[in-house]
């Protein structure tokens, strides 16, 4: 994965559960916000969404909880693109804490490029975004993101 985290956040005290660590639902929130940061990194920022009426929808997410996150932790998220095609991105994210090396969670996320409107529709990435996706994929090729209990992959439509 690219060494530079795409997202960083402190843990909000309201996110802590009765066990004294990050409630499972907030791993999803952090990963969702990191997906927004990935979109920005790929050029699908607010200006792009306003200009094109296109965005990414999350259609599937698998989270593997690996270690606890505590109130005092600063959470860092790194991302990789494992695969892509004209309309989809298969991303991996590693959620860690600034204070320790081992990951706190790993996730796989399937993202779909959508043209919004009265009836949202799947649409191909424009060439500049497709290039940015490919460049990010190349930068993150061969990196490990964590365990996988079920493989997620792009399926070709034959």
C-alpha positions in Angstrom: 0.0 0.0 0.0 1.2 3.5 -0.5 3.1 4.5 2.7 1.2 7.7 3.2 -2.1 7.2 4.9 -5.1 8.5 3.0 -7.1 9.3 6.2 -6.3 10.1 9.8 -8.7 10.7 12.7 -8.8 10.9 16.5 -11.3 8.6 18.3 -14.4 10.4 19.4 -15.3 9.5 23.0 -18.8 8.6 21.9 -17.4 5.9 19.6 -16.1 3.9 22.6 -18.3 0.9 23.8 -18.9 -0.7 27.1 -15.7 -2.7 26.7 -13.5 0.4 26.5 -12.7 0.2 22.9 -13.9 1.4 19.5 -17.5 0.1 18.8 -17.6 -2.1 15.7 -19.9 0.3 13.8 -17.3 3.1 14.0 -14.7 1.0 12.1 -17.3 1.2 9.2 -17.6 5.0 9.7 -13.8 5.5 9.6 -13.5 3.3 6.5 -16.4 5.2 4.8 -14.6 8.5 5.5 -11.4 6.9 4.2 -13.2 6.0 1.0 -14.1 9.7 0.6 -10.4 10.5 1.0 -9.6 7.9 -1.6 -12.2 9.4 -4.0 -10.5 12.8 -3.5 -7.1 11.3 -4.1 -8.4 9.8 -7.4 -9.9 13.1 -8.6 -13.5 12.4 -7.7 -13.6 15.3 -5.2 -16.6 17.6 -4.5 -15.9 19.7 -7.7 -15.9 16.5 -9.8 -19.2 15.3 -8.2 -20.8 18.7 -8.8 -19.5 19.0 -12.4 -20.3 15.4 -13.5 -23.1 14.3 -11.1 -21.0 11.1 -10.7 -19.8 9.5 -7.5 -18.9 6.1 -6.0 -21.4 3.9 -4.2 -20.1 1.2 -1.9 -21.8 -2.1 -2.9 -20.0 -4.5 -0.6 -17.6 -4.2 2.4 -15.9 -6.9 4.4 -14.2 -5.9 7.6 -11.8 -8.0 9.6 -11.4 -6.8 13.2 -7.8 -7.6 14.2 -7.0 -5.6 17.4 -8.6 -3.1 19.7 -8.7 0.7 19.2 -8.9 2.8 22.3 -10.0 6.3 23.1 -6.5 7.7 23.1 -5.6 6.2 19.7 -5.0 8.2 16.5 -6.4 6.1 13.6 -4.6 5.9 10.3 -6.0 4.3 7.1 -3.9 3.2 4.2 -5.5 2.1 0.9 -4.7 -0.1 -2.1 -6.6 -0.8 -5.3 -6.6 -4.5 -5.9 -8.5 -4.4 -9.2 -10.6 -2.2 -11.3 -12.5 -2.1 -14.6 -14.4 0.6 -16.5 -16.9 1.1 -13.7 -15.7 -0.6 -10.5 -12.9 -0.4 -8.0 -12.0 -3.3 -5.7 -10.1 -1.5 -2.8 -8.4 -2.7 0.3 -7.9 -0.7 3.4 -5.8 -1.2 6.5 -6.8 0.7 9.6 -4.1 1.1 12.2 -3.1 3.2 15.2 -0.3 5.7 15.1 1.1 4.3 18.4 1.7 0.7 17.2 2.7 -1.3 14.1 0.0 -4.1 14.0 -3.2 -3.3 12.1 -6.4 -2.9 14.0 -8.6 -3.9 11.0 -8.5 -4.8 7.4 -11.3 -4.3 4.9 -12.1 -5.0 1.3 -14.5 -2.6 -0.4 -16.3 -2.9 -3.8 -17.1 0.6 -5.2 -19.3 1.3 -8.2 -19.1 4.5 -10.3 -22.7 6.0 -10.5 -24.2 8.9 -12.4 -26.7 10.4 -10.0 -30.1 11.7 -11.1 -33.7 10.7 -10.8 -32.6 7.1 -11.7 -29.0 6.5 -10.6 -27.1 4.5 -13.3 -23.8 2.8 -13.5 -21.4 4.7 -15.8 -17.8 4.3 -16.9 -15.0 6.4 -15.4 -13.9 9.3 -17.6 -10.4 8.8 -19.0 -8.6 11.0 -16.5 -10.2 9.2 -13.5 -9.5 5.8 -15.1 -5.8 6.8 -15.4 -5.7 7.9 -11.8 -7.3 4.6 -10.6 -4.8 2.6 -12.7 -1.8 4.7 -11.3 -3.0 4.1 -7.7 -3.4 0.4 -8.4 0.1 0.2 -9.8 1.5 2.1 -6.8 -0.2 -0.4 -4.4 0.5 -3.6 -6.4 1.8 -6.5 -4.4 1.1 -5.1 -1.0 -0.5 -7.0 1.8 -3.6 -5.5 3.4 -4.7 -8.3 5.9 -6.5 -11.6 6.1 -9.4 -12.5 4.0 -12.1 -14.9 5.0 -13.9 -14.6 1.7 -12.4 -13.4 -1.5 -14.0 -10.5 -3.2 -13.2 -10.0 -6.9 -14.3 -8.4 -10.1 -16.4 -10.8 -12.2 -16.3 -10.4 -15.9 -19.6 -10.2 -17.7 -19.2 -12.8 -20.4 
